[in-house]
Amino acid sequence: MRLLSLGAGVQSTTVLLLACEGIIPRFDVALFADTGWEPRAVYANLERLRVHAERAGIPVQRVSAGNIRTDALDPMHRFVSMPLHTLNPDGSRGLARRQCTSEYKITPLKKAARELLGYPHPRRVPSGVFAEQAIGISTDEIGRARDSGVRFIHNIFPLLDLGFDRARCVEYLRERGFGATVKSACIGCPFHGNAGWRWIRDHDPDGWEQAVEFDRAIRHGYPHASKHGQLLRGQYFLHRSCKPLDEVDLDTPARHPQLIPTPATLDEEGAAPPGHAAPALRSANQTPREPPALRHEWEYFHDHRRRAERHLKSEGGRHCHISCFVSDRRACPFRRPGHRRRR
């Protein structure tokens, strides 16, 4: 079975359109893990993709673990781990634990994959039964490519195979009438930079109002934790400046980038926030090039994958790392000296 992890952002939209055109093998199902708090532009793009993909015989299915905003503010719901910015009593700053991606994205996708394979939890998925899950990771984000962590899902990366970077994805989407695609991220994601918040404020007024209200509501901790006596010693904030969101000057360019750029464009604010790869920029007359630090890694990846696919025929088994298939990771003949498996 072939699945697509569809975030309805630039890269995953590109992967879906490539499959619709037959450039890559088609998917049995495209799965959208809905956090319930995405920008209107993302939901609009998802609906357009659903109609477009169904014409090509690829159904788009939503999966969800709930509404992250509602759950976080519900005193009866358990603690929701978001990477909120913290201001401690002594004036120092920190970042709260982050588990929201796992709980509201990865786990629902794994659950859906089990059900589509015919082995819903708690049934054990037999050895040898698995789904290939395509993930929209471009060459400028190669550090994010990793195994799924479970035997019944094998992650594949079509954009890496084709050598697409983000700029090439944007160009591809523009040529096919999807140039207005924006980057997918929760409205209240604490990783937004000034441009990201500014984009929400200017293009999604309802989302901005929800974010401001949410920012006020979590100032002294989540309602569920407070109800059970787990009071927050400091304060929580959505903005990295540790100021109320509606009081931050968002019109002054910051050193941090946006999480949601304006349609088909990138902003002026520099490198990506922690955990996010920087977008590749290029002018009209400039050929996109990979950063020197990534070129060796990218060449190794392609060479490694070609040899690993040949090795698969004789050895079989599960992933070693990225795209190596051997029964024993320690016996992998393609591991570099000192290579550590990505987790």
C-alpha positions as CSV (number, residue, x, y, z in Angstrom):
1,M,0.0,0.0,0.0
2,R,1.2,3.5,-0.9
3,L,0.2,6.4,1.4
4,L,1.0,10.1,1.3
5,S,1.4,12.2,4.5
6,L,-0.4,15.3,3.2
7,G,0.1,18.5,5.1
8,A,-1.4,20.6,2.3
9,G,1.7,22.8,2.3
10,V,4.2,23.5,-0.5
11,Q,6.1,20.2,-0.5
12,S,3.4,17.7,0.2
13,T,1.1,19.4,-2.4
14,T,3.9,19.0,-4.9
15,V,4.2,15.3,-4.2
16,L,0.4,14.8,-4.6
17,L,0.4,16.6,-7.9
18,L,3.4,14.6,-9.1
19,A,1.4,11.4,-8.4
20,C,-1.7,12.8,-10.1
21,E,0.3,13.4,-13.2
22,G,1.9,10.0,-13.1
23,I,5.4,11.3,-12.7
24,I,5.7,9.2,-9.5
25,P,3.6,6.1,-8.7
26,R,0.1,7.0,-7.6
27,F,-1.0,6.7,-4.0
28,D,-3.8,4.5,-2.6
29,V,-4.7,7.2,-0.1
30,A,-3.5,10.7,0.8
31,L,-3.9,11.3,4.6
32,F,-4.3,14.7,6.1
33,A,-3.6,14.8,9.8
34,D,-5.9,17.7,11.0
35,T,-5.0,19.5,14.2
36,G,-8.2,21.5,13.9
37,W,-6.4,24.8,14.0
38,E,-4.9,25.4,10.6
39,P,-5.2,28.7,8.7
40,R,-8.1,29.1,6.3
41,A,-5.7,29.1,3.4
42,V,-4.6,25.6,4.3
43,Y,-8.1,24.2,4.5
44,A,-9.0,25.9,1.2
45,N,-6.0,24.3,-0.5
46,L,-6.9,20.9,1.0
47,E,-10.4,21.1,-0.4
48,R,-9.0,22.0,-3.8
49,L,-6.5,19.2,-3.7
50,R,-9.2,16.7,-2.7
51,V,-11.2,17.5,-5.8
52,H,-8.1,17.5,-8.0
53,A,-6.8,14.2,-6.6
54,E,-10.1,12.3,-6.8
55,R,-10.2,13.0,-10.5
56,A,-6.9,11.1,-10.7
57,G,-8.3,8.3,-8.5
58,I,-6.5,9.3,-5.3
59,P,-8.8,9.7,-2.3
60,V,-7.9,12.3,0.3
61,Q,-8.8,11.3,3.8
62,R,-8.7,13.4,7.0
63,V,-7.5,11.9,10.3
64,S,-7.5,13.6,13.6
65,A,-6.7,13.2,17.3
66,G,-8.9,16.2,18.2
67,N,-8.7,20.0,18.1
68,I,-5.4,21.1,19.6
69,R,-6.8,24.5,20.6
70,T,-9.9,23.1,22.2
71,D,-8.0,20.4,24.0
72,A,-5.5,22.8,25.4
73,L,-8.1,25.0,26.9
74,D,-10.4,22.2,28.2
75,P,-10.0,21.7,32.0
76,M,-11.2,18.1,31.6
77,H,-8.6,17.3,28.9
78,R,-5.1,16.1,29.7
79,F,-2.1,18.4,29.4
80,V,-1.3,19.3,25.8
81,S,2.5,19.6,25.3
82,M,3.1,22.6,23.0
83,P,6.6,24.3,22.8
84,L,5.3,27.5,24.4
85,H,7.8,30.2,25.4
86,T,8.2,30.5,29.1
87,L,9.2,33.5,31.2
88,N,10.5,32.4,34.6
89,P,10.2,34.4,37.9
90,D,13.9,35.2,37.8
91,G,13.5,36.7,34.3
92,S,15.1,33.8,32.4
93,R,13.4,32.3,29.4
94,G,12.8,28.8,28.2
95,L,10.8,26.5,26.0
96,A,8.1,24.1,27.1
97,R,8.2,20.4,26.1
98,R,7.0,19.7,22.6
99,Q,4.9,16.6,21.9
100,C,2.1,18.2,19.8
101,T,3.5,17.0,16.5
102,S,3.6,13.4,17.7
103,E,0.2,13.5,19.3
104,Y,-1.7,15.3,16.6
105,K,0.2,14.4,13.5
106,I,2.3,11.3,13.7
107,T,0.1,9.1,15.9
108,P,-3.1,9.6,13.9
109,L,-1.2,8.8,10.7
110,K,0.1,5.6,12.2
111,K,-3.3,4.6,13.5
112,A,-4.8,5.2,10.0
113,A,-2.1,3.2,8.3
114,R,-2.8,0.2,10.6
115,E,-6.5,0.4,9.8
116,L,-5.9,0.7,6.1
117,L,-3.7,-2.4,6.3
118,G,-6.4,-4.2,8.0
119,Y,-4.8,-4.5,11.5
120,P,-6.2,-1.9,13.8
121,H,-4.8,-1.6,17.3
122,P,-4.4,-3.8,19.3
123,R,-4.0,-6.4,16.5
124,R,-0.4,-7.1,15.6
125,V,0.7,-6.3,12.1
126,P,2.4,-9.4,10.7
127,S,6.0,-9.2,9.6
128,G,6.3,-8.3,5.9
129,V,3.0,-6.4,5.8
130,F,3.7,-2.6,5.5
131,A,2.7,0.6,3.8
132,E,5.0,3.0,2.0
133,Q,4.4,6.4,3.3
134,A,5.6,9.3,1.2
135,I,6.7,12.5,3.0
136,G,7.2,15.8,1.3
137,I,10.8,16.6,2.4
138,S,12.8,18.5,-0.2
139,T,16.6,18.5,-0.6
140,D,17.1,21.6,1.5
141,E,15.5,19.7,4.4
142,I,17.3,16.4,4.0
143,G,18.2,16.4,7.7
144,R,14.5,15.7,8.5
145,A,14.5,12.5,6.5
146,R,14.3,9.5,8.8
147,D,12.6,6.2,9.5
148,S,9.0,5.9,10.8
149,G,10.1,4.0,13.9
150,V,7.7,1.1,13.2
151,R,7.9,-1.9,11.0
152,F,4.6,-1.5,9.2
153,I,5.4,2.0,7.8
154,H,8.4,2.5,5.4
155,N,9.0,6.2,4.8
156,I,9.9,7.3,1.3
157,F,10.9,10.7,0.0
158,P,9.9,11.4,-3.6
159,L,11.2,15.0,-3.7
160,L,14.7,13.7,-2.6
161,D,14.6,11.2,-5.4
162,L,13.8,13.9,-7.9
163,G,16.2,16.4,-6.5
164,F,13.5,19.0,-5.8
165,D,14.3,21.8,-3.4
166,R,11.6,24.2,-2.0
167,A,12.2,26.8,-4.7
168,R,11.7,24.1,-7.4
169,C,8.4,23.0,-5.6
170,V,7.2,26.6,-5.6
171,E,8.0,26.9,-9.3
172,Y,6.2,23.6,-10.1
173,L,3.1,24.6,-8.2
174,R,3.0,28.0,-9.9
175,E,3.1,26.3,-13.3
176,R,0.1,24.2,-12.4
177,G,-2.1,27.0,-10.9
178,F,-1.3,26.2,-7.3
179,G,1.0,29.2,-6.7
180,A,-1.1,30.4,-3.8
181,T,-0.1,27.4,-1.7
182,V,1.2,28.4,1.8
183,K,3.2,26.5,4.3
184,S,1.1,24.4,6.6
185,A,1.4,25.0,10.3
186,C,-1.0,25.5,13.3
187,I,-2.2,29.0,13.8
188,G,-1.0,29.1,17.4
189,C,2.4,27.5,16.7
190,P,5.0,29.1,19.0
191,F,7.7,28.7,16.2
192,H,6.1,31.5,14.1
193,G,8.4,34.4,13.6
194,N,7.2,38.0,13.2
195,A,6.4,37.5,9.5
196,G,4.4,34.4,10.3
197,W,2.3,36.2,12.9
198,R,2.0,39.2,10.6
199,W,0.7,37.0,7.8
200,I,-2.0,35.5,10.1
201,R,-3.0,39.0,11.4
202,D,-3.3,40.4,7.8
203,H,-4.8,37.3,6.0
204,D,-6.7,35.4,8.6
205,P,-8.5,37.8,11.0
206,D,-10.4,35.0,12.7
207,G,-7.3,33.0,13.3
208,W,-5.5,36.0,14.6
209,E,-8.3,36.7,17.1
210,Q,-8.2,33.0,18.3
211,A,-4.4,33.2,18.7
212,V,-4.6,36.3,20.8
213,E,-7.3,34.8,23.0
214,F,-5.3,31.6,23.3
215,D,-2.2,33.5,24.3
216,R,-4.1,35.2,27.1
217,A,-5.8,31.9,28.3
218,I,-2.5,30.0,28.7
219,R,-0.6,32.8,30.4
220,H,-0.4,31.0,33.8
221,G,-0.6,27.4,32.6
222,Y,-3.0,25.1,31.0
223,P,-6.5,24.9,32.7
224,H,-6.2,21.1,33.2
225,A,-2.9,21.4,35.0
226,S,-4.1,24.3,37.1
227,K,-7.2,22.5,38.1
228,H,-5.1,19.6,39.5
229,G,-2.8,21.9,41.4
230,Q,0.1,22.0,38.9
231,L,0.5,25.7,38.9
232,L,2.9,27.4,36.6
233,R,5.6,29.3,38.4
234,G,6.3,31.6,35.5
235,Q,4.2,32.6,32.4
236,Y,3.5,31.1,29.0
237,F,3.6,33.0,25.7
238,L,3.0,32.3,22.1
239,H,5.5,34.9,20.9
240,R,9.3,34.3,21.4
241,S,9.6,37.8,22.9
242,C,7.6,36.6,25.9
243,K,5.2,39.5,25.4
244,P,1.4,39.4,24.9
245,L,0.8,38.6,21.3
246,D,-1.4,41.7,20.6
247,E,1.3,44.0,22.1
248,V,4.2,42.8,20.0
249,D,5.5,45.0,17.1
250,L,5.2,42.6,14.3
251,D,5.9,45.1,11.5
252,T,9.6,45.3,12.5
253,P,11.6,42.7,10.7
254,A,13.1,40.1,13.1
255,R,16.0,37.8,12.8
256,H,13.7,34.8,12.8
257,P,11.7,33.6,9.8
258,Q,8.0,33.0,9.4
259,L,6.4,29.6,9.5
260,I,3.8,30.6,7.0
261,P,5.2,32.7,4.2
262,T,3.0,34.7,1.9
263,P,1.7,32.6,-1.1
264,A,4.5,31.3,-3.3
265,T,7.0,33.6,-1.7
266,L,9.6,33.6,1.1
267,D,10.1,36.4,3.6
268,E,13.0,38.6,4.4
269,E,13.8,37.4,7.8
270,G,16.7,35.0,7.6
271,A,17.3,31.5,8.8
272,A,14.6,29.0,10.0
273,P,13.6,28.5,13.6
274,P,14.7,25.5,15.6
275,G,13.6,22.3,14.0
276,H,12.8,23.8,10.6
277,A,15.1,23.9,7.5
278,A,15.8,27.3,5.9
279,P,14.1,27.8,2.6
280,A,16.2,28.0,-0.5
281,L,16.1,31.5,-2.1
282,R,16.9,32.3,-5.7
283,S,16.5,35.2,-8.1
284,A,15.0,35.0,-11.6
285,N,18.4,34.5,-13.2
286,Q,20.0,32.3,-10.5
287,T,20.2,28.5,-10.7
288,P,19.3,27.0,-7.3
289,R,22.2,25.3,-5.7
290,E,22.4,23.2,-2.6
291,P,24.4,24.7,0.3
292,P,28.0,23.3,0.3
293,A,27.4,21.7,3.7
294,L,24.6,19.6,2.3
295,R,26.1,18.6,-1.0
296,H,28.3,15.8,0.3
297,E,25.4,14.5,2.4
298,W,23.1,14.5,-0.6
299,E,25.6,12.7,-2.9
300,Y,26.1,10.1,-0.2
301,F,22.3,9.6,0.2
302,H,21.8,8.9,-3.5
303,D,24.7,6.6,-3.7
304,H,23.7,4.8,-0.5
305,R,20.1,4.4,-1.7
306,R,21.1,2.9,-5.1
307,R,23.3,0.3,-3.4
308,A,20.7,-0.4,-0.7
309,E,18.0,-1.1,-3.3
310,R,20.3,-3.7,-5.0
311,H,21.1,-5.2,-1.6
312,L,17.4,-5.5,-0.8
313,K,16.9,-8.3,-3.4
314,S,19.3,-10.6,-1.6
315,E,18.9,-9.7,2.0
316,G,15.4,-8.3,2.5
317,G,14.2,-7.2,5.9
318,R,13.5,-3.7,7.4
319,H,15.1,-0.3,7.3
320,C,18.5,0.3,8.6
321,H,18.5,4.1,8.2
322,I,16.8,6.3,5.6
323,S,16.5,3.8,2.7
324,C,18.7,0.9,3.6
325,F,17.0,-2.5,3.8
326,V,18.8,-5.2,5.8
327,S,17.7,-7.6,8.5
328,D,20.4,-6.5,10.9
329,R,21.3,-2.8,11.2
330,R,24.7,-3.7,12.7
331,A,25.5,-5.8,9.6
332,C,24.7,-3.1,7.1
333,P,27.6,-3.1,4.6
334,F,26.8,0.5,3.6
335,R,27.1,2.2,6.9
336,R,29.8,4.9,7.1
337,P,32.3,4.6,10.0
338,G,30.8,6.1,13.0
339,H,27.4,6.6,11.4
340,R,24.6,7.0,13.9
341,R,21.0,6.0,13.0
342,R,18.7,9.0,12.8
343,R,15.9,8.8,15.3
